[in-house]
Amino acid sequence: MRKYLVIVAICLFVLGPVAKILSWNHADVFMIASFAGLGIITTMAFVKKK
């Protein structure tokens, strides 16, 4: 489960800048999703595995 959550977080983190570069509609929403992905990655870095 943890591995899949990290994969989703990385995809979200990369999607924001890609949306801005490609000038997609509503790119700001993708940037907010990118910040959410960054938050998930940061949280996973500080939460210890059981």
C-alpha positions in Angstrom: 0.0 0.0 0.0 2.8 2.4 0.9 4.6 1.8 -2.4 1.5 2.6 -4.4 0.9 5.8 -2.4 4.4 6.9 -3.1 3.9 6.2 -6.8 0.7 8.3 -6.9 2.4 11.1 -4.9 5.3 11.2 -7.4 2.8 11.3 -10.4 0.9 14.2 -8.8 4.2 16.0 -8.0 5.3 15.7 -11.7 1.9 16.5 -13.2 1.7 20.1 -12.0 4.9 21.5 -13.7 4.1 19.4 -16.9 0.6 21.0 -17.0 2.2 24.5 -16.7 4.8 23.8 -19.4 2.2 22.4 -21.8 -0.3 25.2 -21.1 -3.1 22.9 -20.2 -6.5 24.3 -19.2 -6.8 24.8 -15.5 -3.1 24.3 -14.9 -3.4 26.0 -11.5 -5.5 23.1 -10.3 -2.8 20.7 -11.4 -0.3 22.8 -9.4 -2.4 22.4 -6.3 -2.4 18.7 -6.9 1.4 18.9 -7.3 1.6 20.5 -3.8 -0.6 17.8 -2.4 1.8 15.2 -3.9 4.7 17.0 -2.3 2.9 16.9 1.0 2.3 13.1 0.7 6.0 12.5 -0.2 7.1 14.6 2.8 4.7 12.8 5.1 5.8 9.4 3.9 9.5 10.4 4.5 8.8 11.2 8.2 6.4 8.3 9.0 8.2 5.2 10.0 7.4 1.8 8.5 5.9 -0.7 10.9 
